[in-house]
Amino acid sequence: EMNRHLETKLKESEGKFLPLKQKYDTLQQLTEDMKRSADELEYEKNRQISYLENENLQCLGELKLKKKEIQALQVERNTEIYDEPTEDIGSIISMKLSSLEC
């Protein structure tokens, strides 16, 4: 009778243990899946940050180049502004002198 009692208790314990073992295994798998997802998200975040940093550097380089182009155009425009009146005055003087000669 003692053996039968122990066998009954053992079967009851096994019946309680198996669902707990299944829950544990399920939780373990969920933990691994979540860790893998977190690692993938971290990798993707770092990849996007790296891409944006490189794009930002490229944009800054283009901005510097455009600023230099604008400065060169402004210098050229200012040079033309100063040159044009001189040419106009020279033309006017030449025309006046040629009209006086007649």
BELGIVEN-V206980 format. One record per residue. N is the residue number from 1. RES is the residue in one small letter. D_LAST is the distance of its C-alpha to the last C-alpha in whole Angstrom. Layout:
n res d_last
N RES D_LAST
N RES D_LAST
This chain:
n res d_last
1 e 149
2 m 147
3 n 145
4 r 145
5 h 143
6 l 141
7 e 140
8 t 139
9 k 137
10 l 135
11 k 134
12 e 133
13 s 131
14 e 129
15 g 129
16 k 127
17 f 125
18 l 124
19 p 121
20 l 120
21 k 120
22 q 117
23 k 116
24 y 115
25 d 114
26 t 111
27 l 110
28 q 110
29 q 108
30 l 105
31 t 105
32 e 104
33 d 101
34 m 100
35 k 99
36 r 98
37 s 95
38 a 94
39 d 93
40 e 91
41 l 90
42 e 89
43 y 88
44 e 85
45 k 84
46 n 83
47 r 82
48 q 79
49 i 79
50 s 77
51 y 75
52 l 74
53 e 73
54 n 71
55 e 69
56 n 68
57 l 67
58 q 65
59 c 64
60 l 63
61 g 61
62 e 59
63 l 58
64 k 57
65 l 55
66 k 53
67 k 53
68 k 51
69 e 49
70 i 48
71 q 47
72 a 45
73 l 43
74 q 43
75 v 41
76 e 39
77 r 38
78 n 37
79 t 35
80 e 33
81 i 33
82 y 32
83 d 29
84 e 27
85 p 26
86 t 25
87 e 23
88 d 22
89 i 20
90 g 19
91 s 17
92 i 16
93 i 15
94 s 13
95 m 11
96 k 10
97 l 9
98 s 7
99 s 6
100 l 5
101 e 4
102 c 0
